[in-house]
Amino acid sequence: MAQFEPKFNLKTGPIKPDIRA
């Protein structure tokens, strides 16, 4: 599930395809 677009990165911050905020 770490293949999310960088758009879902608003929670993590950096440009990392990870929706695990």
mmCIF file of the N, C-alpha and C atoms, coordinates in Angstrom:
data_MODEL
# 
_entry.id   MODEL 
# 
loop_
_atom_site.group_PDB 
_atom_site.id 
_atom_site.type_symbol 
_atom_site.label_atom_id 
_atom_site.label_alt_id 
_atom_site.label_comp_id 
_atom_site.label_asym_id 
_atom_site.label_entity_id 
_atom_site.label_seq_id 
_atom_site.pdbx_PDB_ins_code 
_atom_site.Cartn_x 
_atom_site.Cartn_y 
_atom_site.Cartn_z 
_atom_site.occupancy 
_atom_site.B_iso_or_equiv 
_atom_site.pdbx_formal_charge 
_atom_site.auth_seq_id 
_atom_site.auth_comp_id 
_atom_site.auth_asym_id 
_atom_site.auth_atom_id 
_atom_site.pdbx_PDB_model_num 
ATOM 1  N N  . MET A 1 1  ? 0.846  -1.212 0.000  1.00 0.00 ? 1  MET A N  1 
ATOM 2  C CA . MET A 1 1  ? 0.000  0.000  0.000  1.00 0.00 ? 1  MET A CA 1 
ATOM 3  C C  . MET A 1 1  ? 0.872  1.250  0.000  1.00 0.00 ? 1  MET A C  1 
ATOM 4  N N  . ALA A 1 2  ? 2.125  1.079  -0.248 1.00 0.00 ? 2  ALA A N  1 
ATOM 5  C CA . ALA A 1 2  ? 3.019  2.255  -0.244 1.00 0.00 ? 2  ALA A CA 1 
ATOM 6  C C  . ALA A 1 2  ? 3.174  2.782  -1.666 1.00 0.00 ? 2  ALA A C  1 
ATOM 7  N N  . GLN A 1 3  ? 2.201  2.445  -2.509 1.00 0.00 ? 3  GLN A N  1 
ATOM 8  C CA . GLN A 1 3  ? 2.315  2.911  -3.906 1.00 0.00 ? 3  GLN A CA 1 
ATOM 9  C C  . GLN A 1 3  ? 1.349  4.066  -4.170 1.00 0.00 ? 3  GLN A C  1 
ATOM 10 N N  . PHE A 1 4  ? 0.993  4.771  -3.131 1.00 0.00 ? 4  PHE A N  1 
ATOM 11 C CA . PHE A 1 4  ? 0.059  5.896  -3.296 1.00 0.00 ? 4  PHE A CA 1 
ATOM 12 C C  . PHE A 1 4  ? 0.745  7.065  -3.988 1.00 0.00 ? 4  PHE A C  1 
ATOM 13 N N  . GLU A 1 5  ? -0.033 7.903  -4.630 1.00 0.00 ? 5  GLU A N  1 
ATOM 14 C CA . GLU A 1 5  ? 0.576  9.063  -5.315 1.00 0.00 ? 5  GLU A CA 1 
ATOM 15 C C  . GLU A 1 5  ? 1.097  10.081 -4.299 1.00 0.00 ? 5  GLU A C  1 
ATOM 16 N N  . PRO A 1 6  ? 2.004  10.927 -4.711 1.00 0.00 ? 6  PRO A N  1 
ATOM 17 C CA . PRO A 1 6  ? 2.577  11.964 -3.840 1.00 0.00 ? 6  PRO A CA 1 
ATOM 18 C C  . PRO A 1 6  ? 1.499  12.927 -3.366 1.00 0.00 ? 6  PRO A C  1 
ATOM 19 N N  . LYS A 1 7  ? 0.301  12.787 -3.896 1.00 0.00 ? 7  LYS A N  1 
ATOM 20 C CA . LYS A 1 7  ? -0.783 13.706 -3.488 1.00 0.00 ? 7  LYS A CA 1 
ATOM 21 C C  . LYS A 1 7  ? -1.258 13.334 -2.083 1.00 0.00 ? 7  LYS A C  1 
ATOM 22 N N  . PHE A 1 8  ? -1.112 12.060 -1.752 1.00 0.00 ? 8  PHE A N  1 
ATOM 23 C CA . PHE A 1 8  ? -1.557 11.593 -0.431 1.00 0.00 ? 8  PHE A CA 1 
ATOM 24 C C  . PHE A 1 8  ? -0.455 11.858 0.582  1.00 0.00 ? 8  PHE A C  1 
ATOM 25 N N  . ASN A 1 9  ? 0.511  12.653 0.187  1.00 0.00 ? 9  ASN A N  1 
ATOM 26 C CA . ASN A 1 9  ? 1.692  12.888 1.024  1.00 0.00 ? 9  ASN A CA 1 
ATOM 27 C C  . ASN A 1 9  ? 1.489  14.108 1.907  1.00 0.00 ? 9  ASN A C  1 
ATOM 28 N N  . LEU A 1 10 ? 0.324  14.713 1.836  1.00 0.00 ? 10 LEU A N  1 
ATOM 29 C CA . LEU A 1 10 ? 0.084  15.951 2.615  1.00 0.00 ? 10 LEU A CA 1 
ATOM 30 C C  . LEU A 1 10 ? 0.158  15.629 4.110  1.00 0.00 ? 10 LEU A C  1 
ATOM 31 N N  . LYS A 1 11 ? 0.107  14.344 4.440  1.00 0.00 ? 11 LYS A N  1 
ATOM 32 C CA . LYS A 1 11 ? 0.141  13.989 5.871  1.00 0.00 ? 11 LYS A CA 1 
ATOM 33 C C  . LYS A 1 11 ? 1.581  13.752 6.332  1.00 0.00 ? 11 LYS A C  1 
ATOM 34 N N  . THR A 1 12 ? 2.390  13.173 5.473  1.00 0.00 ? 12 THR A N  1 
ATOM 35 C CA . THR A 1 12 ? 3.787  12.883 5.862  1.00 0.00 ? 12 THR A CA 1 
ATOM 36 C C  . THR A 1 12 ? 4.643  14.140 5.702  1.00 0.00 ? 12 THR A C  1 
ATOM 37 N N  . GLY A 1 13 ? 4.491  14.833 4.589  1.00 0.00 ? 13 GLY A N  1 
ATOM 38 C CA . GLY A 1 13 ? 5.283  16.057 4.386  1.00 0.00 ? 13 GLY A CA 1 
ATOM 39 C C  . GLY A 1 13 ? 6.216  15.872 3.202  1.00 0.00 ? 13 GLY A C  1 
ATOM 40 N N  . PRO A 1 14 ? 7.252  15.068 3.364  1.00 0.00 ? 14 PRO A N  1 
ATOM 41 C CA . PRO A 1 14 ? 8.224  14.823 2.291  1.00 0.00 ? 14 PRO A CA 1 
ATOM 42 C C  . PRO A 1 14 ? 7.586  14.102 1.113  1.00 0.00 ? 14 PRO A C  1 
ATOM 43 N N  . ILE A 1 15 ? 8.276  14.063 -0.035 1.00 0.00 ? 15 ILE A N  1 
ATOM 44 C CA . ILE A 1 15 ? 7.688  13.399 -1.222 1.00 0.00 ? 15 ILE A CA 1 
ATOM 45 C C  . ILE A 1 15 ? 7.946  11.889 -1.153 1.00 0.00 ? 15 ILE A C  1 
ATOM 46 N N  . LYS A 1 16 ? 7.261  11.227 -0.243 1.00 0.00 ? 16 LYS A N  1 
ATOM 47 C CA . LYS A 1 16 ? 7.474  9.767  -0.139 1.00 0.00 ? 16 LYS A CA 1 
ATOM 48 C C  . LYS A 1 16 ? 6.142  9.041  -0.314 1.00 0.00 ? 16 LYS A C  1 
ATOM 49 N N  . PRO A 1 17 ? 6.014  8.196  -1.304 1.00 0.00 ? 17 PRO A N  1 
ATOM 50 C CA . PRO A 1 17 ? 4.781  7.452  -1.575 1.00 0.00 ? 17 PRO A CA 1 
ATOM 51 C C  . PRO A 1 17 ? 4.418  6.533  -0.415 1.00 0.00 ? 17 PRO A C  1 
ATOM 52 N N  . ASP A 1 18 ? 4.030  7.110  0.693  1.00 0.00 ? 18 ASP A N  1 
ATOM 53 C CA . ASP A 1 18 ? 3.694  6.274  1.854  1.00 0.00 ? 18 ASP A CA 1 
ATOM 54 C C  . ASP A 1 18 ? 2.474  6.845  2.562  1.00 0.00 ? 18 ASP A C  1 
ATOM 55 N N  . ILE A 1 19 ? 1.377  6.125  2.595  1.00 0.00 ? 19 ILE A N  1 
ATOM 56 C CA . ILE A 1 19 ? 0.168  6.674  3.248  1.00 0.00 ? 19 ILE A CA 1 
ATOM 57 C C  . ILE A 1 19 ? 0.156  6.268  4.717  1.00 0.00 ? 19 ILE A C  1 
ATOM 58 N N  . ARG A 1 20 ? 1.343  6.021  5.251  1.00 0.00 ? 20 ARG A N  1 
ATOM 59 C CA . ARG A 1 20 ? 1.419  5.589  6.661  1.00 0.00 ? 20 ARG A CA 1 
ATOM 60 C C  . ARG A 1 20 ? 1.645  6.812  7.554  1.00 0.00 ? 20 ARG A C  1 
ATOM 61 N N  . ALA A 1 21 ? 1.318  8.000  7.109  1.00 0.00 ? 21 ALA A N  1 
ATOM 62 C CA . ALA A 1 21 ? 1.477  9.233  7.919  1.00 0.00 ? 21 ALA A CA 1 
ATOM 63 C C  . ALA A 1 21 ? 2.070  8.902  9.278  1.00 0.00 ? 21 ALA A C  1 
# 
